[in-house]
Amino acid sequence: MIIKIEKLLDTDFDELRKVSQEIWYAHYSHIISIEQIEYMLDKMYGKGVIEKEIYQLGIFYDQVVKDNRMVGYLSYGAEIKDHINCLKLHKCYLSPLLHGFGYGQMMLSHVCQKAKEMNLPKIILNVNKRNEKAIKAYTRFGFRIIESKVIDFGGGFVMDDYIMSYEL
């Protein structure tokens, strides 16, 4: 069955939270601690967080659907980086069972189209330095590492990330 990428609806928020947990525990448990996963899930997907991002901060969410089931999601919004208007890719997640079939590349192409529609010449994202699979996928698409950053996430946790960039 074909994968579709469509706007996340208000009625999909609970499903997004469920899918995010499935993906994060499956993918990140060998990269960061379970305690950090739980903390980050609460801070990034807790009740009211997604709603605030969409309705107050202007962040867009799209869902990835296969066989009428959400299997991934994207979130993105306009941001200024080094005095340049960019599209910031906040979240790009796909069920690990679907990795390796070109769906991630399709998701990135979707984000490129959104950046073009918004007249934004560059896409930026953060990726955990130990997330080798994602770094390879982003690099294969054409992203390049432009910065290394350790960001305090609160609760005694940090995000040890690369900042990657893609020029449209």
C-alpha positions as CSV (number, residue, x, y, z in Angstrom):
1,M,0.0,0.0,0.0
2,I,1.2,3.5,-0.7
3,I,2.2,5.9,2.0
4,K,0.5,9.2,2.2
5,I,1.6,12.4,4.0
6,E,-1.3,14.5,5.1
7,K,-2.0,17.3,7.6
8,L,-2.4,16.1,11.2
9,L,-5.9,16.8,12.5
10,D,-6.9,17.7,16.0
11,T,-8.5,14.3,16.2
12,D,-5.1,12.7,15.6
13,F,-3.2,14.1,18.6
14,D,-3.7,11.1,20.8
15,E,-2.6,8.7,18.0
16,L,0.5,10.9,17.4
17,R,1.4,10.6,21.1
18,K,1.0,6.8,20.9
19,V,3.0,6.5,17.7
20,S,5.7,8.8,19.1
21,Q,6.2,6.4,22.1
22,E,6.4,3.3,19.9
23,I,9.0,5.0,17.6
24,W,11.0,6.5,20.4
25,Y,11.3,3.4,22.5
26,A,12.1,1.2,19.5
27,H,14.7,3.6,18.0
28,Y,16.3,5.6,20.8
29,S,16.7,3.0,23.6
30,H,20.2,2.2,22.4
31,I,21.1,5.9,21.9
32,I,19.8,7.5,25.1
33,S,18.6,6.2,28.5
34,I,15.0,5.2,29.1
35,E,14.7,7.9,31.7
36,Q,15.7,10.5,29.1
37,I,13.3,9.1,26.5
38,E,10.4,9.3,29.0
39,Y,11.4,12.9,30.0
40,M,11.7,14.0,26.4
41,L,8.4,12.4,25.4
42,D,6.6,14.2,28.2
43,K,8.3,17.6,27.3
44,M,7.7,17.2,23.5
45,Y,4.4,15.4,23.3
46,G,2.7,15.9,26.7
47,K,-0.9,17.2,26.9
48,G,-1.1,20.7,25.5
49,V,2.4,20.7,24.0
50,I,1.5,19.9,20.4
51,E,-1.6,22.1,20.6
52,K,0.6,25.0,21.7
53,E,3.1,24.4,18.9
54,I,0.4,24.4,16.3
55,Y,-2.0,27.1,17.5
56,Q,0.4,29.5,19.2
57,L,3.9,28.9,17.7
58,G,2.9,28.3,14.0
59,I,4.5,24.9,13.8
60,F,3.0,22.5,11.2
61,Y,2.4,18.8,11.8
62,D,1.9,16.2,9.1
63,Q,1.2,12.5,9.6
64,V,2.6,9.7,7.6
65,V,-0.2,7.1,6.9
66,K,0.1,3.5,5.6
67,D,-2.8,1.2,5.4
68,N,-5.0,3.8,7.2
69,R,-2.6,3.8,10.2
70,M,-0.3,6.6,11.3
71,V,3.3,5.2,11.0
72,G,5.2,8.4,11.3
73,Y,5.1,12.2,11.4
74,L,6.8,15.5,10.6
75,S,6.7,18.9,12.2
76,Y,8.3,22.0,10.8
77,G,8.1,25.8,10.8
78,A,9.8,29.0,9.7
79,E,12.9,30.1,11.7
80,I,15.8,32.5,11.3
81,K,19.3,30.9,11.4
82,D,22.4,33.1,10.9
83,H,20.2,35.9,9.5
84,I,18.6,33.6,6.9
85,N,14.9,32.6,6.9
86,C,14.9,28.8,7.0
87,L,12.5,25.9,7.4
88,K,13.3,24.2,10.7
89,L,12.5,20.5,10.6
90,H,11.6,19.9,14.3
91,K,10.5,16.3,14.0
92,C,10.9,13.6,11.3
93,Y,10.0,10.2,12.6
94,L,9.0,6.9,10.9
95,S,8.3,3.5,12.4
96,P,11.7,1.6,12.4
97,L,9.8,-1.3,10.7
98,L,9.5,0.9,7.6
99,H,13.1,2.1,7.5
100,G,15.0,1.2,4.3
101,F,12.1,1.4,1.9
102,G,12.6,5.0,0.7
103,Y,9.8,6.4,2.9
104,G,12.2,8.7,4.9
105,Q,13.5,10.2,1.6
106,M,9.9,10.7,0.6
107,M,9.2,12.5,3.9
108,L,12.2,14.8,3.3
109,S,11.1,15.5,-0.3
110,H,7.7,16.5,1.2
111,V,9.5,18.9,3.6
112,C,11.5,20.4,0.7
113,Q,8.2,21.1,-1.1
114,K,6.8,22.8,2.0
115,A,10.0,25.0,2.2
116,K,9.5,26.0,-1.4
117,E,5.9,26.8,-0.9
118,M,7.0,29.0,2.1
119,N,9.8,30.6,0.0
120,L,12.4,29.4,2.4
121,P,15.8,28.7,0.8
122,K,17.2,26.4,3.5
123,I,16.1,23.6,5.8
124,I,17.9,23.0,9.1
125,L,17.5,20.3,11.7
126,N,19.0,18.9,14.8
127,V,20.0,15.2,15.0
128,N,21.6,13.3,17.9
129,K,25.3,12.6,17.2
130,R,24.8,9.0,18.1
131,N,21.8,8.6,15.7
132,E,24.0,7.2,12.9
133,K,21.1,5.8,10.9
134,A,19.4,9.2,10.7
135,I,22.7,11.0,9.9
136,K,23.3,8.7,7.0
137,A,19.8,9.2,5.7
138,Y,20.0,13.0,5.9
139,T,23.5,13.0,4.3
140,R,22.2,10.7,1.5
141,F,19.5,13.2,0.8
142,G,22.0,16.1,0.6
143,F,22.1,17.6,4.1
144,R,25.4,18.5,5.6
145,I,26.6,19.0,9.1
146,I,27.2,22.7,9.8
147,E,27.5,22.8,13.6
148,S,27.9,20.7,16.7
149,K,25.9,21.7,19.8
150,V,25.2,20.4,23.3
151,I,21.8,21.8,24.4
152,D,20.5,21.7,28.0
153,F,17.0,20.0,27.8
154,G,16.3,20.3,31.5
155,G,15.8,17.6,34.1
156,G,19.6,16.9,34.0
157,F,19.5,15.9,30.4
158,V,21.2,17.3,27.3
159,M,20.8,16.9,23.6
160,D,24.2,16.3,22.0
161,D,23.4,17.2,18.5
162,Y,24.6,18.0,15.0
163,I,22.9,20.8,13.2
164,M,22.4,19.9,9.6
165,S,21.5,22.1,6.7
166,Y,20.0,21.6,3.2
167,E,20.1,24.3,0.5
168,L,17.1,24.4,-1.8
